[in-house]
Amino acid sequence: MIIVPESMITPPSDQGVPFSLNLPAGQNSGNQNQETIVVPAQGGTSGSIPPEIPVSEPQAGSTAENMDSFTVPPISPQGGNPWPKRIIIVLVLLLFVGAAVLLGRIVFSQLTAPQEVTITYWGLWENDGIIKPIITEFEAKNPKIKVQYSKQSHRQYRERLQAAVERGDGPDIFRYHNTWVPMLKNQLAAVPETVMTASQFKNTYYPVATNDLVGGQTIYGMPLMVEGLGLYYNEDLFVAAEVTAPPTTWEELLALVPKIAKPEGTGFAVSAIALGTTGNIENYSDILATMFMQNGANLAIPKGKEAEEALAFYHKFANPTDPVYTWNETMDNSMYAFANGKVAMIFAPSWRAFDIIEMAKQVNPALKFKIAPIPQLPGNTVTWASYWVEGLSEKSTYKKQAAEFLKFLTSRESMIKLYAEESKVRLFGEPYARIDMATLLSTDPFVGPFITQAKDARSFPLASRTFDNGLNDRMMKYMENAVNAINTGSSPQQELDTVSNGFSQVLNSYGLVTSAPAATTQ
């Protein structure tokens, strides 16, 4: 065995390549009897055994000191070609990354996929059975959205609605009166343009709806129906008085009063029309508001000649000294009196027909009546609007889903289906709110007059039977006091000063200006 001094070894390179040993100078480099050895590279595999190297035996007389140098042959790297192993590692990494990406996408899609939600819809008047078919169809087309309908009582509805919304447990979509926008300004969410734009709204609904529900480019609600006042008249009483057609102007109506009215004692056996008082006339505030607007009065500030004339005109029918005196406070409620055949004409909304028919079954089964548009003044056609609207909650967690349901609910197809469902349980449904549906009902004997009047309709917060304990009810009280005071001898001018001041306070309390323009001549 050859022992090599440590000082003679050239340190191995970092790559572990073979190295040479240098022997002292002067040694016989031409000696043929050399011994060849291999020195393993440092850093080799621990525990590996180098291959046996044949060593030639030295010639006699030769020694290690006679050797000039040793030549170490190159050694092939252990393990063979490294590329297959590297390729396998890369493929494994790619497979791992791909699997991680795929798993991430699956998890992300699960997290971002639409989840089933339930939205709540508060309604008034309609039972669940009427709304259910509409909801069922919507849910079939939108399986991730469920709608829970809840018919609410009208008692303290506005207050309960606002409180529930503010608590965060209110409905996502709800019905409210067209005059309530100022009261619900903090609870109403804007209708998104995905449902309808302001421009589309203007072309879809009657002008009164645009005036009531659109501010700038913001829509605050969408109506399913339109409602107002119609002139109900008793056909038999008209025939008895030889009246062949309902009056279309106030002048014609005044001319009918002496023909129809039949005084009896301090009252009337038959009254021509229910006008002039408050306590026994349903919808008196709606009637008065219409008269004011027809005469060009500014209801926001009901003072001046036009307002005084309108109030005095209403009083005429309950003034015992007036030639058209035909009503007083001793008469029955106007609805009951009409059903009983005691008054020939009343003003009422379409749905009052149901009450009249039911009462007539008990007291006057032979009653025959028709409905016509209300009388007008020459050159200024103004009718009344008081209707209910569907709105979105500002505090809803599911605004997008609620908006989808609102869009479906107010579509032409849904309105037709809703009207059909309503007509299954009563004489007729709610008159259509959309302009493009007017021809479908314009000739209907009950609904037609309200549809034909809708294009000229206007509204104001003097709407009866909203039960809001707020804007409408407070304004109505001022007008009621004025009418009652005039009937006891006060002047229209004096009473309207009080009404005007009261209106101003109420309107200002809801952030409404008191300089609304008067009804203009069309």
GUKOLTOR-107863 format. One record per residue (C-alpha): x, y, z. Coordinates in steps of 0.5 Angstrom, whole numbers, plus 500, padded with zeros to 3 digits. Layout:
BEGIN
+-----+-----+-----+
|  px |  py |  pz |
+-----+-----+-----+
|   X |   Y |   Z |
...
+-----+-----+-----+
This chain:
BEGIN
+-----+-----+-----+
|  px |  py |  pz |
+-----+-----+-----+
| 500 | 500 | 500 |
| 503 | 507 | 498 |
| 502 | 512 | 504 |
| 502 | 519 | 501 |
| 504 | 525 | 505 |
| 499 | 530 | 507 |
| 503 | 536 | 504 |
| 503 | 533 | 498 |
| 496 | 532 | 496 |
| 493 | 538 | 492 |
| 486 | 540 | 496 |
| 480 | 537 | 492 |
| 476 | 542 | 488 |
| 469 | 544 | 490 |
| 466 | 540 | 485 |
| 469 | 533 | 487 |
| 473 | 532 | 481 |
| 479 | 528 | 481 |
| 486 | 531 | 483 |
| 493 | 529 | 482 |
| 499 | 528 | 487 |
| 506 | 531 | 486 |
| 512 | 527 | 488 |
| 518 | 531 | 490 |
| 523 | 533 | 485 |
| 529 | 529 | 483 |
| 525 | 522 | 483 |
| 526 | 518 | 477 |
| 520 | 519 | 473 |
| 521 | 514 | 468 |
| 521 | 509 | 472 |
| 517 | 503 | 469 |
| 515 | 500 | 475 |
| 509 | 505 | 478 |
| 503 | 504 | 482 |
| 497 | 507 | 480 |
| 492 | 509 | 486 |
| 485 | 512 | 486 |
| 484 | 517 | 492 |
| 476 | 518 | 492 |
| 473 | 525 | 492 |
| 471 | 529 | 499 |
| 464 | 529 | 500 |
| 462 | 523 | 496 |
| 457 | 519 | 499 |
| 458 | 517 | 506 |
| 460 | 509 | 507 |
| 461 | 508 | 499 |
| 466 | 503 | 497 |
| 471 | 505 | 492 |
| 472 | 500 | 486 |
| 478 | 496 | 487 |
| 484 | 498 | 483 |
| 489 | 493 | 480 |
| 496 | 495 | 483 |
| 502 | 493 | 479 |
| 507 | 490 | 484 |
| 514 | 494 | 484 |
| 520 | 491 | 481 |
| 525 | 488 | 485 |
| 530 | 494 | 488 |
| 524 | 499 | 487 |
| 521 | 503 | 492 |
| 516 | 509 | 493 |
| 521 | 514 | 494 |
| 523 | 512 | 487 |
| 517 | 514 | 484 |
| 516 | 521 | 480 |
| 508 | 522 | 481 |
| 502 | 518 | 481 |
| 496 | 519 | 476 |
| 489 | 519 | 478 |
| 484 | 517 | 473 |
| 478 | 520 | 472 |
| 472 | 518 | 476 |
| 465 | 518 | 473 |
| 459 | 521 | 478 |
| 456 | 517 | 482 |
| 448 | 516 | 481 |
| 448 | 516 | 473 |
| 445 | 522 | 469 |
| 441 | 527 | 474 |
| 436 | 529 | 469 |
| 431 | 524 | 469 |
| 431 | 525 | 477 |
| 430 | 533 | 476 |
| 424 | 532 | 471 |
| 421 | 528 | 475 |
| 421 | 533 | 481 |
| 419 | 538 | 476 |
| 413 | 534 | 474 |
| 411 | 533 | 481 |
| 411 | 540 | 483 |
| 407 | 542 | 477 |
| 402 | 537 | 479 |
| 402 | 539 | 486 |
| 401 | 546 | 484 |
| 396 | 544 | 479 |
| 392 | 541 | 484 |
| 392 | 547 | 489 |
| 390 | 551 | 484 |
| 384 | 547 | 482 |
| 382 | 546 | 489 |
| 382 | 553 | 490 |
| 378 | 554 | 485 |
| 373 | 549 | 487 |
| 373 | 553 | 494 |
| 372 | 560 | 491 |
| 367 | 558 | 487 |
| 363 | 555 | 493 |
| 364 | 561 | 497 |
| 362 | 566 | 491 |
| 356 | 562 | 488 |
| 349 | 565 | 490 |
| 347 | 562 | 496 |
| 339 | 561 | 497 |
| 336 | 567 | 501 |
| 329 | 569 | 503 |
| 326 | 576 | 502 |
| 320 | 578 | 506 |
| 315 | 582 | 503 |
| 310 | 586 | 507 |
| 303 | 587 | 503 |
| 296 | 590 | 505 |
| 289 | 588 | 503 |
| 291 | 582 | 499 |
| 291 | 575 | 502 |
| 297 | 570 | 501 |
| 293 | 566 | 496 |
| 292 | 572 | 491 |
| 300 | 573 | 492 |
| 302 | 566 | 492 |
| 302 | 564 | 485 |
| 306 | 570 | 483 |
| 311 | 568 | 488 |
| 311 | 561 | 486 |
| 313 | 563 | 479 |
| 318 | 568 | 481 |
| 321 | 562 | 485 |
| 321 | 557 | 479 |
| 325 | 562 | 475 |
| 330 | 564 | 481 |
| 331 | 558 | 485 |
| 336 | 561 | 489 |
| 331 | 567 | 492 |
| 325 | 565 | 496 |
| 319 | 570 | 498 |
| 316 | 570 | 504 |
| 309 | 574 | 504 |
| 306 | 577 | 510 |
| 299 | 581 | 510 |
| 300 | 587 | 515 |
| 294 | 590 | 518 |
| 293 | 597 | 517 |
| 293 | 599 | 524 |
| 299 | 603 | 525 |
| 302 | 600 | 519 |
| 306 | 606 | 517 |
| 309 | 606 | 525 |
| 311 | 599 | 525 |
| 314 | 599 | 518 |
| 319 | 604 | 520 |
| 320 | 601 | 527 |
| 322 | 594 | 524 |
| 326 | 597 | 518 |
| 330 | 601 | 523 |
| 331 | 595 | 528 |
| 334 | 591 | 522 |
| 329 | 586 | 522 |
| 324 | 589 | 517 |
| 321 | 587 | 510 |
| 326 | 587 | 504 |
| 320 | 590 | 500 |
| 314 | 593 | 502 |
| 307 | 597 | 500 |
| 306 | 604 | 502 |
| 302 | 610 | 500 |
| 304 | 614 | 494 |
| 304 | 620 | 499 |
| 309 | 617 | 504 |
| 315 | 618 | 501 |
| 317 | 624 | 505 |
| 316 | 620 | 511 |
| 320 | 614 | 509 |
| 326 | 618 | 506 |
| 330 | 614 | 511 |
| 327 | 607 | 510 |
| 326 | 607 | 502 |
| 332 | 605 | 498 |
| 333 | 607 | 491 |
| 330 | 603 | 485 |
| 336 | 600 | 481 |
| 337 | 602 | 474 |
| 337 | 594 | 473 |
| 330 | 594 | 475 |
| 328 | 601 | 471 |
| 331 | 607 | 469 |
| 328 | 614 | 471 |
| 326 | 615 | 463 |
| 323 | 608 | 463 |
| 319 | 610 | 469 |
| 316 | 616 | 466 |
| 314 | 612 | 459 |
| 311 | 606 | 463 |
| 307 | 610 | 468 |
| 302 | 615 | 469 |
| 305 | 622 | 470 |
| 302 | 623 | 477 |
| 307 | 617 | 479 |
| 313 | 620 | 476 |
| 311 | 626 | 480 |
| 310 | 622 | 486 |
| 315 | 617 | 486 |
| 321 | 620 | 482 |
| 326 | 625 | 484 |
| 331 | 627 | 479 |
| 334 | 620 | 477 |
| 332 | 616 | 483 |
| 326 | 612 | 483 |
| 323 | 611 | 490 |
| 317 | 606 | 489 |
| 313 | 602 | 483 |
| 306 | 602 | 483 |
| 302 | 596 | 482 |
| 295 | 600 | 481 |
| 292 | 606 | 480 |
| 286 | 609 | 484 |
| 282 | 615 | 485 |
| 275 | 618 | 485 |
| 269 | 616 | 481 |
| 262 | 619 | 480 |
| 257 | 613 | 483 |
| 250 | 614 | 481 |
| 244 | 610 | 482 |
| 241 | 608 | 475 |
| 233 | 608 | 478 |
| 234 | 615 | 481 |
| 236 | 618 | 475 |
| 231 | 615 | 471 |
| 226 | 617 | 476 |
| 228 | 624 | 475 |
| 229 | 623 | 467 |
| 236 | 624 | 467 |
| 239 | 620 | 462 |
| 247 | 621 | 463 |
| 251 | 623 | 469 |
| 254 | 630 | 469 |
| 261 | 631 | 466 |
| 261 | 638 | 468 |
| 260 | 641 | 475 |
| 255 | 646 | 472 |
| 251 | 640 | 469 |
| 251 | 637 | 476 |
| 248 | 643 | 479 |
| 243 | 643 | 474 |
| 241 | 636 | 477 |
| 240 | 637 | 484 |
| 233 | 640 | 484 |
| 231 | 635 | 479 |
| 233 | 629 | 484 |
| 233 | 632 | 491 |
| 227 | 630 | 495 |
| 227 | 634 | 502 |
| 223 | 631 | 508 |
| 223 | 634 | 514 |
| 230 | 637 | 516 |
| 233 | 632 | 512 |
| 232 | 629 | 505 |
| 228 | 622 | 503 |
| 233 | 622 | 497 |
| 239 | 627 | 496 |
| 242 | 629 | 490 |
| 249 | 628 | 492 |
| 253 | 627 | 498 |
| 257 | 633 | 499 |
| 258 | 639 | 504 |
| 260 | 636 | 510 |
| 266 | 631 | 513 |
| 263 | 627 | 519 |
| 258 | 623 | 514 |
| 262 | 623 | 507 |
| 267 | 618 | 506 |
| 273 | 621 | 502 |
| 271 | 628 | 503 |
| 278 | 630 | 504 |
| 280 | 627 | 497 |
| 274 | 631 | 494 |
| 276 | 637 | 497 |
| 283 | 637 | 494 |
| 280 | 635 | 487 |
| 276 | 641 | 487 |
| 282 | 646 | 490 |
| 286 | 643 | 484 |
| 281 | 644 | 479 |
| 280 | 651 | 481 |
| 287 | 652 | 480 |
| 288 | 653 | 488 |
| 295 | 652 | 491 |
| 294 | 646 | 496 |
| 301 | 647 | 499 |
| 299 | 654 | 501 |
| 291 | 654 | 500 |
| 289 | 662 | 501 |
| 287 | 667 | 496 |
| 281 | 667 | 491 |
| 281 | 660 | 488 |
| 282 | 657 | 495 |
| 276 | 660 | 498 |
| 272 | 659 | 492 |
| 273 | 652 | 492 |
| 271 | 651 | 499 |
| 265 | 655 | 499 |
| 263 | 651 | 493 |
| 263 | 645 | 497 |
| 259 | 648 | 503 |
| 254 | 650 | 498 |
| 251 | 643 | 498 |
| 250 | 643 | 506 |
| 248 | 650 | 506 |
| 240 | 650 | 508 |
| 240 | 657 | 504 |
| 243 | 655 | 498 |
| 238 | 653 | 492 |
| 243 | 646 | 491 |
| 242 | 644 | 499 |
| 242 | 637 | 498 |
| 246 | 634 | 504 |
| 247 | 635 | 512 |
| 250 | 632 | 518 |
| 243 | 628 | 519 |
| 244 | 624 | 513 |
| 247 | 617 | 514 |
| 254 | 615 | 512 |
| 255 | 616 | 504 |
| 256 | 609 | 503 |
| 251 | 606 | 506 |
| 246 | 612 | 504 |
| 248 | 610 | 497 |
| 247 | 603 | 498 |
| 240 | 604 | 501 |
| 238 | 608 | 495 |
| 238 | 615 | 499 |
| 243 | 619 | 495 |
| 243 | 619 | 488 |
| 251 | 620 | 487 |
| 257 | 620 | 491 |
| 264 | 620 | 490 |
| 269 | 614 | 491 |
| 274 | 610 | 489 |
| 273 | 603 | 485 |
| 274 | 599 | 491 |
| 268 | 602 | 495 |
| 264 | 598 | 490 |
| 265 | 592 | 494 |
| 262 | 595 | 500 |
| 256 | 598 | 497 |
| 254 | 591 | 494 |
| 255 | 588 | 500 |
| 251 | 593 | 504 |
| 246 | 593 | 498 |
| 245 | 585 | 499 |
| 242 | 587 | 506 |
| 238 | 593 | 505 |
| 237 | 594 | 498 |
| 238 | 588 | 493 |
| 235 | 591 | 487 |
| 240 | 597 | 487 |
| 243 | 598 | 480 |
| 249 | 603 | 479 |
| 254 | 605 | 475 |
| 261 | 609 | 475 |
| 263 | 615 | 471 |
| 269 | 620 | 471 |
| 268 | 626 | 476 |
| 265 | 632 | 473 |
| 270 | 638 | 471 |
| 271 | 645 | 470 |
| 271 | 648 | 463 |
| 278 | 648 | 460 |
| 282 | 645 | 466 |
| 281 | 637 | 467 |
| 284 | 635 | 474 |
| 282 | 628 | 477 |
| 285 | 625 | 483 |
| 290 | 620 | 485 |
| 291 | 616 | 491 |
| 294 | 609 | 490 |
| 299 | 604 | 494 |
| 306 | 603 | 492 |
| 312 | 597 | 492 |
| 318 | 600 | 495 |
| 325 | 597 | 497 |
| 328 | 597 | 504 |
| 334 | 601 | 505 |
| 336 | 597 | 511 |
| 335 | 590 | 507 |
| 341 | 585 | 507 |
| 338 | 582 | 500 |
| 337 | 589 | 496 |
| 339 | 585 | 490 |
| 334 | 580 | 490 |
| 329 | 584 | 493 |
| 330 | 588 | 487 |
| 329 | 582 | 482 |
| 323 | 581 | 485 |
| 320 | 588 | 485 |
| 322 | 588 | 477 |
| 318 | 581 | 476 |
| 312 | 583 | 480 |
| 311 | 590 | 477 |
| 312 | 587 | 470 |
| 306 | 587 | 465 |
| 305 | 579 | 465 |
| 305 | 579 | 473 |
| 300 | 585 | 473 |
| 295 | 581 | 469 |
| 296 | 575 | 473 |
| 295 | 578 | 479 |
| 289 | 582 | 476 |
| 286 | 575 | 474 |
| 287 | 572 | 481 |
| 284 | 578 | 485 |
| 278 | 577 | 480 |
| 277 | 570 | 483 |
| 275 | 572 | 490 |
| 272 | 579 | 488 |
| 268 | 583 | 483 |
| 275 | 586 | 480 |
| 282 | 587 | 481 |
| 286 | 593 | 482 |
| 286 | 598 | 476 |
| 293 | 597 | 472 |
| 298 | 602 | 473 |
| 302 | 602 | 467 |
| 300 | 606 | 461 |
| 301 | 600 | 456 |
| 296 | 596 | 459 |
| 290 | 602 | 459 |
| 286 | 599 | 453 |
| 286 | 592 | 457 |
| 281 | 595 | 462 |
| 278 | 602 | 459 |
| 272 | 599 | 457 |
| 270 | 595 | 464 |
| 264 | 598 | 467 |
| 267 | 598 | 474 |
| 275 | 600 | 473 |
| 274 | 603 | 466 |
| 273 | 610 | 469 |
| 279 | 610 | 473 |
| 283 | 608 | 468 |
| 281 | 613 | 463 |
| 282 | 619 | 468 |
| 289 | 616 | 470 |
| 292 | 621 | 465 |
| 290 | 627 | 468 |
| 290 | 625 | 476 |
| 294 | 629 | 481 |
| 295 | 627 | 488 |
| 296 | 631 | 495 |
| 297 | 629 | 502 |
| 290 | 630 | 503 |
| 288 | 622 | 502 |
| 283 | 619 | 506 |
| 284 | 612 | 509 |
| 291 | 611 | 509 |
| 291 | 611 | 517 |
| 298 | 614 | 517 |
| 297 | 618 | 523 |
| 302 | 623 | 520 |
| 302 | 627 | 514 |
| 295 | 625 | 511 |
| 292 | 625 | 517 |
| 295 | 631 | 520 |
| 293 | 635 | 514 |
| 286 | 632 | 514 |
| 285 | 635 | 521 |
| 286 | 642 | 519 |
| 281 | 641 | 513 |
| 276 | 638 | 517 |
| 276 | 644 | 522 |
| 275 | 649 | 516 |
| 269 | 645 | 513 |
| 266 | 644 | 520 |
| 267 | 652 | 522 |
| 264 | 654 | 515 |
| 258 | 650 | 516 |
| 257 | 654 | 523 |
| 258 | 661 | 520 |
| 265 | 662 | 519 |
| 268 | 665 | 513 |
| 272 | 661 | 508 |
| 278 | 667 | 508 |
| 278 | 666 | 516 |
| 279 | 659 | 516 |
| 283 | 658 | 510 |
| 288 | 663 | 514 |
| 288 | 657 | 519 |
| 289 | 652 | 514 |
| 295 | 655 | 511 |
| 299 | 656 | 517 |
| 297 | 649 | 519 |
| 299 | 646 | 512 |
| 306 | 650 | 512 |
| 308 | 647 | 519 |
| 306 | 640 | 517 |
| 309 | 640 | 511 |
| 316 | 643 | 513 |
| 316 | 638 | 519 |
| 317 | 633 | 513 |
| 322 | 637 | 509 |
| 317 | 639 | 504 |
| 317 | 646 | 501 |
| 310 | 650 | 501 |
| 311 | 653 | 495 |
| 308 | 648 | 490 |
| 305 | 650 | 484 |
| 298 | 651 | 483 |
| 294 | 646 | 478 |
| 295 | 649 | 471 |
| 290 | 650 | 466 |
| 292 | 644 | 460 |
+-----+-----+-----+
